[in-house]
Amino acid sequence: MRLIATLLMVALALPASAAKKPAPRAEAEPTASAEAGLAPIGSLGIAAKSYLLIDVQSDQVLTGQNAEMRVEPASLTKLMTAYLVFEALKQQKLSLTQALPVSERAWKAEGSRMFIDPKTPVSVQELLHGMITQSGNDASITLAEGVAGSEEAFADLMNKRAQALGLKNSHFKNA
């Protein structure tokens, strides 16, 4: 779970891959990793508006830029959805083979979709694949409804988990 938490924090950098210009390289101060012959973190030239890199073993912040800045969530929403679904699987509230009904709301989801049919229940495993590999909004909504009963209730769970993970500037409105 700590790895997922770190991915959630680092995911803030994902939308910047579409940035038109790379961020200027920061001059890095010598660090223990530089002394050990590794490239200093600041010299990596991460092209992101905002990022935070944390060592999961020590919880030490290695580097960051505008880590508190609010940015569009992009894949962060899908990561949090996956995190909560995997947590529900671990707690045996769901199973991978469990078939979830597809609501009209999920079926009509706009944007990226896996094109699920409201007449045919879909397994949690297939929905996870659709959400992760196709970024399926319809799959995300169906999973949210399966975990919490409604997308709104799921968004509340997402916000509670974000706070527990220390993501104090994150606020989710949907799956």
C-alpha positions, 0 to 999 in steps of 0.5 A: 500500500505504501508503494501505491501511496507513493505512486499517488503522490508522484502521479501529480507529475503525469499530466506534465508529460504533455507540457510543450516545453521541458522544465529548465534543469535545476542546478542540484546541490551535491547529495549523498547519491551524487557522492555515491556516483548516482545522478543528483535528483535535480539533474533529472530535468523532470518536465512537470508543473508539480511533483514530489518524490519520496523514499518509501523506506524512510518517508524522506522527501527526496525532491519536489517542485510545487508539491502543494500546487493544485493541478488537474487530477488526470490519472490520479483519480484512476489511481485512487479508484484502483487503490480503493478497489484493491483495498476492497479486494484485500478486505474481501468486500469484492472478488475478482470474479464477482460480476457487477451490474452496469448502471445507466450512468456508467454506460453513458459515461463520457470520455475514455470507455471500455464500452460495457453493456448495461444488460451484461454484468462485468467481472471486477477483474475485467473492469480493473483491466478496462479502467487501467489499460483503457482508462475506462470511465464507464469501468471506473464508475461501475467499480465505484458503485460496486464498492460504495453503492454510488459514485458520490459515496465513493468520492467521499471514500476517496477524499477520506483516504486522500486525507489519511494518506496526507494528500491534503490538497486533493479533492475528488468529485467522482471516480 
